[in-house]
C-alpha cells in the first residue's frame, strides 16, 4: 500500500496543508495514521476520498453536508438510501445552478453582441 506525506497529498489534490488538517479535525478525513516519527501518512483511499470531497465542494455542497455524507459512508451500507437522497438533493441544486448560469451566459452574450454592433456603428436594436 502506498503512503503519502501531507505535502505530497497537497500537491496531488490541490488542497492546502491547512485544509487537510481542517478536514481531518472535522472528520472529513479519517484513518490518517502517523509514522514512528509522528508524521501523518495518507493512503490511496484518502486520495480517492479527497477527489469526492473536491467534487462536492466545487459544486457548492456545504461542508456540513459533506461531513454528513462522510459519516453515512463510515456507517456502512445500511445508509445507502440516505446517501442517495443527500446526493440527489445536491444534484438538483447543481442542475438549478447550471440552468441559472446558462441564463446569465445568454444575457452576457447578448450584451457582447450589442456592444459589437455599437462598436461597428450599427444602430441599437
Buried (B, 14 or more C-beta within 10 A) or exposed (E): EEBBEBEBBBEEBEBEEEBBBBBBEEEBBEEBEEEEEEEBBBBEEBBEBBEBBEEBBEEEBEBEBBBBBBEBBEEEEEBEEEBEEBBEEBEEBBEEEEEEEEEEEEEEEEEEEEEEEEEEEEEEE
